[in-house]
Amino acid sequence: MKAHITPIASALVLFIATGIAVQFSLISMEIGAWSYGYIGVFTLIVLFFHNQLIQSKNTKSFITLVLGAIAAKMFITLIYLTIALYTHKDWEMNEKLQLAMSVFIAYLVFTVVLSRAKPSQN
């Protein structure tokens, strides 16, 4: 369980940052809800990949897993943004930009968390 503290702590910081951004009207309430959903989904995905990375046995498998995780996260982000933007065609450009920036920040944080995972030393 100790190995999963980093992704969970990152998710909590992102949840708090999103809440602060909503409170100070930096992003709208609806964009905040979509950001919370993205962070929640990505916390589960990152926990899965983080566990796989920690259990990797050698450097080659670690690199393969990191690149695969980044590709999977990128594809899932594309699907998430497509669904959000397609179902909300009435959003103004400002709202679309708020969603894109909040997703980008969360994606960047979770990518750093994954890339800093250390494989087990057996």
mmCIF file of the C-alpha atoms, coordinates in Angstrom:
data_MODEL
# 
_entry.id   MODEL 
# 
loop_
_atom_site.group_PDB 
_atom_site.id 
_atom_site.type_symbol 
_atom_site.label_atom_id 
_atom_site.label_alt_id 
_atom_site.label_comp_id 
_atom_site.label_asym_id 
_atom_site.label_entity_id 
_atom_site.label_seq_id 
_atom_site.pdbx_PDB_ins_code 
_atom_site.Cartn_x 
_atom_site.Cartn_y 
_atom_site.Cartn_z 
_atom_site.occupancy 
_atom_site.B_iso_or_equiv 
_atom_site.pdbx_formal_charge 
_atom_site.auth_seq_id 
_atom_site.auth_comp_id 
_atom_site.auth_asym_id 
_atom_site.auth_atom_id 
_atom_site.pdbx_PDB_model_num 
ATOM 1   C CA . MET A 1 1   ? 0.000   0.000  0.000   1.00 0.00 ? 1   MET A CA 1 
ATOM 2   C CA . LYS A 1 2   ? 2.914   2.322  0.711   1.00 0.00 ? 2   LYS A CA 1 
ATOM 3   C CA . ALA A 1 3   ? 3.845   2.324  -2.993  1.00 0.00 ? 3   ALA A CA 1 
ATOM 4   C CA . HIS A 1 4   ? 0.449   3.779  -3.939  1.00 0.00 ? 4   HIS A CA 1 
ATOM 5   C CA . ILE A 1 5   ? 0.795   6.892  -1.782  1.00 0.00 ? 5   ILE A CA 1 
ATOM 6   C CA . THR A 1 6   ? 2.261   9.033  -4.588  1.00 0.00 ? 6   THR A CA 1 
ATOM 7   C CA . PRO A 1 7   ? -0.637  8.616  -7.080  1.00 0.00 ? 7   PRO A CA 1 
ATOM 8   C CA . ILE A 1 8   ? -3.238  9.017  -4.357  1.00 0.00 ? 8   ILE A CA 1 
ATOM 9   C CA . ALA A 1 9   ? -1.522  12.104 -2.912  1.00 0.00 ? 9   ALA A CA 1 
ATOM 10  C CA . SER A 1 10  ? -1.282  13.592 -6.417  1.00 0.00 ? 10  SER A CA 1 
ATOM 11  C CA . ALA A 1 11  ? -4.988  12.982 -6.975  1.00 0.00 ? 11  ALA A CA 1 
ATOM 12  C CA . LEU A 1 12  ? -5.867  14.635 -3.652  1.00 0.00 ? 12  LEU A CA 1 
ATOM 13  C CA . VAL A 1 13  ? -3.760  17.686 -4.507  1.00 0.00 ? 13  VAL A CA 1 
ATOM 14  C CA . LEU A 1 14  ? -5.469  17.917 -7.914  1.00 0.00 ? 14  LEU A CA 1 
ATOM 15  C CA . PHE A 1 15  ? -8.926  17.591 -6.317  1.00 0.00 ? 15  PHE A CA 1 
ATOM 16  C CA . ILE A 1 16  ? -8.085  20.362 -3.852  1.00 0.00 ? 16  ILE A CA 1 
ATOM 17  C CA . ALA A 1 17  ? -6.629  22.589 -6.590  1.00 0.00 ? 17  ALA A CA 1 
ATOM 18  C CA . THR A 1 18  ? -9.760  22.112 -8.709  1.00 0.00 ? 18  THR A CA 1 
ATOM 19  C CA . GLY A 1 19  ? -11.957 22.958 -5.722  1.00 0.00 ? 19  GLY A CA 1 
ATOM 20  C CA . ILE A 1 20  ? -9.974  26.126 -5.082  1.00 0.00 ? 20  ILE A CA 1 
ATOM 21  C CA . ALA A 1 21  ? -10.195 27.079 -8.771  1.00 0.00 ? 21  ALA A CA 1 
ATOM 22  C CA . VAL A 1 22  ? -13.980 26.652 -8.653  1.00 0.00 ? 22  VAL A CA 1 
ATOM 23  C CA . GLN A 1 23  ? -14.267 28.608 -5.392  1.00 0.00 ? 23  GLN A CA 1 
ATOM 24  C CA . PHE A 1 24  ? -12.331 31.563 -6.789  1.00 0.00 ? 24  PHE A CA 1 
ATOM 25  C CA . SER A 1 25  ? -14.254 31.405 -10.099 1.00 0.00 ? 25  SER A CA 1 
ATOM 26  C CA . LEU A 1 26  ? -11.149 30.558 -12.116 1.00 0.00 ? 26  LEU A CA 1 
ATOM 27  C CA . ILE A 1 27  ? -13.152 27.747 -13.709 1.00 0.00 ? 27  ILE A CA 1 
ATOM 28  C CA . SER A 1 28  ? -16.905 27.247 -13.880 1.00 0.00 ? 28  SER A CA 1 
ATOM 29  C CA . MET A 1 29  ? -18.748 24.730 -11.725 1.00 0.00 ? 29  MET A CA 1 
ATOM 30  C CA . GLU A 1 30  ? -19.532 22.515 -14.714 1.00 0.00 ? 30  GLU A CA 1 
ATOM 31  C CA . ILE A 1 31  ? -15.905 22.479 -15.851 1.00 0.00 ? 31  ILE A CA 1 
ATOM 32  C CA . GLY A 1 32  ? -14.937 21.653 -12.269 1.00 0.00 ? 32  GLY A CA 1 
ATOM 33  C CA . ALA A 1 33  ? -17.273 18.654 -12.339 1.00 0.00 ? 33  ALA A CA 1 
ATOM 34  C CA . TRP A 1 34  ? -15.734 17.434 -15.604 1.00 0.00 ? 34  TRP A CA 1 
ATOM 35  C CA . SER A 1 35  ? -12.270 17.942 -14.101 1.00 0.00 ? 35  SER A CA 1 
ATOM 36  C CA . TYR A 1 36  ? -13.225 15.951 -11.002 1.00 0.00 ? 36  TYR A CA 1 
ATOM 37  C CA . GLY A 1 37  ? -14.413 13.133 -13.262 1.00 0.00 ? 37  GLY A CA 1 
ATOM 38  C CA . TYR A 1 38  ? -11.181 13.176 -15.238 1.00 0.00 ? 38  TYR A CA 1 
ATOM 39  C CA . ILE A 1 39  ? -9.046  13.145 -12.093 1.00 0.00 ? 39  ILE A CA 1 
ATOM 40  C CA . GLY A 1 40  ? -11.097 10.296 -10.636 1.00 0.00 ? 40  GLY A CA 1 
ATOM 41  C CA . VAL A 1 41  ? -10.836 8.150  -13.747 1.00 0.00 ? 41  VAL A CA 1 
ATOM 42  C CA . PHE A 1 42  ? -7.154  8.869  -14.123 1.00 0.00 ? 42  PHE A CA 1 
ATOM 43  C CA . THR A 1 43  ? -6.417  8.074  -10.490 1.00 0.00 ? 43  THR A CA 1 
ATOM 44  C CA . LEU A 1 44  ? -7.669  4.536  -11.089 1.00 0.00 ? 44  LEU A CA 1 
ATOM 45  C CA . ILE A 1 45  ? -5.742  4.215  -14.344 1.00 0.00 ? 45  ILE A CA 1 
ATOM 46  C CA . VAL A 1 46  ? -2.530  5.558  -12.816 1.00 0.00 ? 46  VAL A CA 1 
ATOM 47  C CA . LEU A 1 47  ? -2.857  3.258  -9.806  1.00 0.00 ? 47  LEU A CA 1 
ATOM 48  C CA . PHE A 1 48  ? -3.083  0.276  -12.170 1.00 0.00 ? 48  PHE A CA 1 
ATOM 49  C CA . PHE A 1 49  ? -0.084  1.353  -14.245 1.00 0.00 ? 49  PHE A CA 1 
ATOM 50  C CA . HIS A 1 50  ? 1.902   2.432  -11.176 1.00 0.00 ? 50  HIS A CA 1 
ATOM 51  C CA . ASN A 1 51  ? 1.425   -1.040 -9.691  1.00 0.00 ? 51  ASN A CA 1 
ATOM 52  C CA . GLN A 1 52  ? 2.609   -2.631 -12.947 1.00 0.00 ? 52  GLN A CA 1 
ATOM 53  C CA . LEU A 1 53  ? 5.664   -0.367 -13.076 1.00 0.00 ? 53  LEU A CA 1 
ATOM 54  C CA . ILE A 1 54  ? 6.666   -1.142 -9.509  1.00 0.00 ? 54  ILE A CA 1 
ATOM 55  C CA . GLN A 1 55  ? 6.439   -4.867 -10.216 1.00 0.00 ? 55  GLN A CA 1 
ATOM 56  C CA . SER A 1 56  ? 8.508   -4.701 -13.421 1.00 0.00 ? 56  SER A CA 1 
ATOM 57  C CA . LYS A 1 57  ? 11.605  -6.864 -13.226 1.00 0.00 ? 57  LYS A CA 1 
ATOM 58  C CA . ASN A 1 58  ? 14.076  -5.130 -15.530 1.00 0.00 ? 58  ASN A CA 1 
ATOM 59  C CA . THR A 1 59  ? 14.757  -1.822 -17.247 1.00 0.00 ? 59  THR A CA 1 
ATOM 60  C CA . LYS A 1 60  ? 13.476  -2.944 -20.649 1.00 0.00 ? 60  LYS A CA 1 
ATOM 61  C CA . SER A 1 61  ? 10.065  -3.962 -19.323 1.00 0.00 ? 61  SER A CA 1 
ATOM 62  C CA . PHE A 1 62  ? 9.918   -0.768 -17.238 1.00 0.00 ? 62  PHE A CA 1 
ATOM 63  C CA . ILE A 1 63  ? 10.499  1.439  -20.298 1.00 0.00 ? 63  ILE A CA 1 
ATOM 64  C CA . THR A 1 64  ? 7.953   -0.526 -22.316 1.00 0.00 ? 64  THR A CA 1 
ATOM 65  C CA . LEU A 1 65  ? 5.387   -0.161 -19.553 1.00 0.00 ? 65  LEU A CA 1 
ATOM 66  C CA . VAL A 1 66  ? 6.012   3.594  -19.153 1.00 0.00 ? 66  VAL A CA 1 
ATOM 67  C CA . LEU A 1 67  ? 5.601   4.210  -22.881 1.00 0.00 ? 67  LEU A CA 1 
ATOM 68  C CA . GLY A 1 68  ? 2.515   1.990  -23.025 1.00 0.00 ? 68  GLY A CA 1 
ATOM 69  C CA . ALA A 1 69  ? 0.996   3.780  -20.039 1.00 0.00 ? 69  ALA A CA 1 
ATOM 70  C CA . ILE A 1 70  ? 1.588   7.186  -21.605 1.00 0.00 ? 70  ILE A CA 1 
ATOM 71  C CA . ALA A 1 71  ? 0.057   6.037  -24.906 1.00 0.00 ? 71  ALA A CA 1 
ATOM 72  C CA . ALA A 1 72  ? -2.987  4.575  -23.121 1.00 0.00 ? 72  ALA A CA 1 
ATOM 73  C CA . LYS A 1 73  ? -3.436  7.753  -21.053 1.00 0.00 ? 73  LYS A CA 1 
ATOM 74  C CA . MET A 1 74  ? -3.184  9.891  -24.171 1.00 0.00 ? 74  MET A CA 1 
ATOM 75  C CA . PHE A 1 75  ? -5.833  7.826  -25.973 1.00 0.00 ? 75  PHE A CA 1 
ATOM 76  C CA . ILE A 1 76  ? -8.167  7.885  -22.955 1.00 0.00 ? 76  ILE A CA 1 
ATOM 77  C CA . THR A 1 77  ? -7.691  11.653 -22.634 1.00 0.00 ? 77  THR A CA 1 
ATOM 78  C CA . LEU A 1 78  ? -8.619  12.078 -26.283 1.00 0.00 ? 78  LEU A CA 1 
ATOM 79  C CA . ILE A 1 79  ? -11.793 10.040 -25.773 1.00 0.00 ? 79  ILE A CA 1 
ATOM 80  C CA . TYR A 1 80  ? -12.682 11.971 -22.595 1.00 0.00 ? 80  TYR A CA 1 
ATOM 81  C CA . LEU A 1 81  ? -12.226 15.365 -24.242 1.00 0.00 ? 81  LEU A CA 1 
ATOM 82  C CA . THR A 1 82  ? -14.114 14.275 -27.358 1.00 0.00 ? 82  THR A CA 1 
ATOM 83  C CA . ILE A 1 83  ? -17.080 13.154 -25.277 1.00 0.00 ? 83  ILE A CA 1 
ATOM 84  C CA . ALA A 1 84  ? -17.026 16.330 -23.162 1.00 0.00 ? 84  ALA A CA 1 
ATOM 85  C CA . LEU A 1 85  ? -16.787 18.678 -26.126 1.00 0.00 ? 85  LEU A CA 1 
ATOM 86  C CA . TYR A 1 86  ? -19.247 16.765 -28.316 1.00 0.00 ? 86  TYR A CA 1 
ATOM 87  C CA . THR A 1 87  ? -21.933 16.660 -25.635 1.00 0.00 ? 87  THR A CA 1 
ATOM 88  C CA . HIS A 1 88  ? -21.474 20.362 -24.815 1.00 0.00 ? 88  HIS A CA 1 
ATOM 89  C CA . LYS A 1 89  ? -21.391 22.092 -28.168 1.00 0.00 ? 89  LYS A CA 1 
ATOM 90  C CA . ASP A 1 90  ? -22.920 25.187 -26.579 1.00 0.00 ? 90  ASP A CA 1 
ATOM 91  C CA . TRP A 1 91  ? -19.879 25.888 -24.395 1.00 0.00 ? 91  TRP A CA 1 
ATOM 92  C CA . GLU A 1 92  ? -18.090 29.138 -25.095 1.00 0.00 ? 92  GLU A CA 1 
ATOM 93  C CA . MET A 1 93  ? -14.436 29.092 -26.113 1.00 0.00 ? 93  MET A CA 1 
ATOM 94  C CA . ASN A 1 94  ? -13.457 30.211 -22.600 1.00 0.00 ? 94  ASN A CA 1 
ATOM 95  C CA . GLU A 1 95  ? -15.088 27.125 -21.047 1.00 0.00 ? 95  GLU A CA 1 
ATOM 96  C CA . LYS A 1 96  ? -13.459 24.821 -23.577 1.00 0.00 ? 96  LYS A CA 1 
ATOM 97  C CA . LEU A 1 97  ? -10.100 26.371 -22.772 1.00 0.00 ? 97  LEU A CA 1 
ATOM 98  C CA . GLN A 1 98  ? -10.699 25.931 -19.027 1.00 0.00 ? 98  GLN A CA 1 
ATOM 99  C CA . LEU A 1 99  ? -11.424 22.233 -19.549 1.00 0.00 ? 99  LEU A CA 1 
ATOM 100 C CA . ALA A 1 100 ? -8.399  21.772 -21.795 1.00 0.00 ? 100 ALA A CA 1 
ATOM 101 C CA . MET A 1 101 ? -6.067  23.450 -19.309 1.00 0.00 ? 101 MET A CA 1 
ATOM 102 C CA . SER A 1 102 ? -7.382  21.530 -16.297 1.00 0.00 ? 102 SER A CA 1 
ATOM 103 C CA . VAL A 1 103 ? -7.071  18.224 -18.177 1.00 0.00 ? 103 VAL A CA 1 
ATOM 104 C CA . PHE A 1 104 ? -3.567  19.152 -19.357 1.00 0.00 ? 104 PHE A CA 1 
ATOM 105 C CA . ILE A 1 105 ? -2.393  19.937 -15.818 1.00 0.00 ? 105 ILE A CA 1 
ATOM 106 C CA . ALA A 1 106 ? -3.817  16.664 -14.458 1.00 0.00 ? 106 ALA A CA 1 
ATOM 107 C CA . TYR A 1 107 ? -2.325  14.711 -17.376 1.00 0.00 ? 107 TYR A CA 1 
ATOM 108 C CA . LEU A 1 108 ? 1.075   16.297 -16.775 1.00 0.00 ? 108 LEU A CA 1 
ATOM 109 C CA . VAL A 1 109 ? 1.012   15.554 -13.031 1.00 0.00 ? 109 VAL A CA 1 
ATOM 110 C CA . PHE A 1 110 ? 0.018   11.932 -13.555 1.00 0.00 ? 110 PHE A CA 1 
ATOM 111 C CA . THR A 1 111 ? 2.663   11.480 -16.266 1.00 0.00 ? 111 THR A CA 1 
ATOM 112 C CA . VAL A 1 112 ? 5.347   12.717 -13.869 1.00 0.00 ? 112 VAL A CA 1 
ATOM 113 C CA . VAL A 1 113 ? 4.029   10.369 -11.158 1.00 0.00 ? 113 VAL A CA 1 
ATOM 114 C CA . LEU A 1 114 ? 4.215   7.401  -13.532 1.00 0.00 ? 114 LEU A CA 1 
ATOM 115 C CA . SER A 1 115 ? 7.647   8.241  -14.864 1.00 0.00 ? 115 SER A CA 1 
ATOM 116 C CA . ARG A 1 116 ? 9.051   8.530  -11.327 1.00 0.00 ? 116 ARG A CA 1 
ATOM 117 C CA . ALA A 1 117 ? 7.848   5.065  -10.273 1.00 0.00 ? 117 ALA A CA 1 
ATOM 118 C CA . LYS A 1 118 ? 10.712  2.808  -9.291  1.00 0.00 ? 118 LYS A CA 1 
ATOM 119 C CA . PRO A 1 119 ? 10.769  -0.896 -10.194 1.00 0.00 ? 119 PRO A CA 1 
ATOM 120 C CA . SER A 1 120 ? 11.245  -3.406 -7.420  1.00 0.00 ? 120 SER A CA 1 
ATOM 121 C CA . GLN A 1 121 ? 14.850  -4.389 -6.746  1.00 0.00 ? 121 GLN A CA 1 
ATOM 122 C CA . ASN A 1 122 ? 14.971  -8.177 -6.415  1.00 0.00 ? 122 ASN A CA 1 
# 
